[in-house]
Amino acid sequence: MAMTSEQYDALVKLMGGSPESRANRAARRVLLDGITQANAMRETGVTRATVNHAVKRYADANKLMRSVYIGPEK
């Protein structure tokens, strides 16, 4: 379930996230650029739990939005 930059930015805005936050930058790197959470953690200086929470939050929101507009994944 790939996500575009535009989709990610829309989710951040709809969810009231801060585009400049380190957690958001880490999640963006994982979800859009495909780096590991460990590398995102090292790049941004946030904790492993913070990266994991942000990635899960935006990935879950993406899945929900896709199911609403496209239908359930098969």
C-alpha positions as CSV (number, residue, x, y, z in Angstrom):
1,M,0.0,0.0,0.0
2,A,2.2,2.8,-1.3
3,M,1.5,6.3,-0.4
4,T,2.3,9.4,-2.4
5,S,3.8,12.6,-0.9
6,E,0.6,14.4,-1.6
7,Q,-1.5,11.8,0.2
8,Y,0.9,11.8,3.2
9,D,0.7,15.6,3.4
10,A,-3.1,15.5,3.3
11,L,-3.2,12.9,6.1
12,V,-0.9,15.1,8.3
13,K,-3.1,18.1,7.7
14,L,-6.3,16.2,8.3
15,M,-4.9,14.6,11.5
16,G,-3.6,17.9,12.9
17,G,0.0,16.8,12.7
18,S,3.0,19.1,12.5
19,P,4.8,18.7,9.2
20,E,8.0,20.0,10.8
21,S,8.0,17.6,13.8
22,R,10.8,15.1,14.0
23,A,8.3,12.3,14.5
24,N,6.5,13.3,11.3
25,R,9.8,13.5,9.4
26,A,10.7,10.0,10.6
27,A,7.4,8.6,9.6
28,R,7.6,10.2,6.2
29,R,11.0,8.7,5.6
30,V,9.7,5.2,6.5
31,L,6.4,5.4,4.7
32,L,7.5,7.2,1.6
33,D,11.2,6.5,1.2
34,G,11.2,3.0,2.6
35,I,14.0,3.3,5.1
36,T,13.9,1.3,8.3
37,Q,12.4,2.7,11.5
38,A,15.8,2.2,13.1
39,N,17.5,4.4,10.4
40,A,14.7,7.0,10.7
41,M,15.2,7.0,14.5
42,R,18.9,7.7,14.0
43,E,18.3,10.4,11.4
44,T,15.8,12.3,13.4
45,G,16.9,11.7,17.0
46,V,13.5,10.5,18.2
47,T,12.9,7.3,20.2
48,R,12.0,4.0,18.7
49,A,8.6,4.2,20.2
50,T,7.9,7.6,18.7
51,V,8.9,6.5,15.2
52,N,6.8,3.3,15.6
53,H,3.7,5.3,16.9
54,A,3.9,7.9,14.1
55,V,4.4,5.2,11.4
56,K,1.4,3.2,12.7
57,R,-0.8,6.3,13.1
58,Y,-0.2,7.5,9.5
59,A,-0.3,4.0,8.0
60,D,-3.6,3.2,9.7
61,A,-5.1,6.5,8.6
62,N,-4.0,5.8,5.1
63,K,-5.6,2.4,5.2
64,L,-8.8,3.8,6.5
65,M,-9.0,6.5,3.9
66,R,-8.3,4.1,1.1
67,S,-11.0,1.7,2.4
68,V,-13.5,4.6,2.4
69,Y,-12.7,5.9,-1.1
70,I,-11.6,2.7,-2.9
71,G,-13.0,-0.2,-0.9
72,P,-11.4,-2.8,1.3
73,E,-8.1,-4.3,0.3
74,K,-8.3,-7.8,-1.1
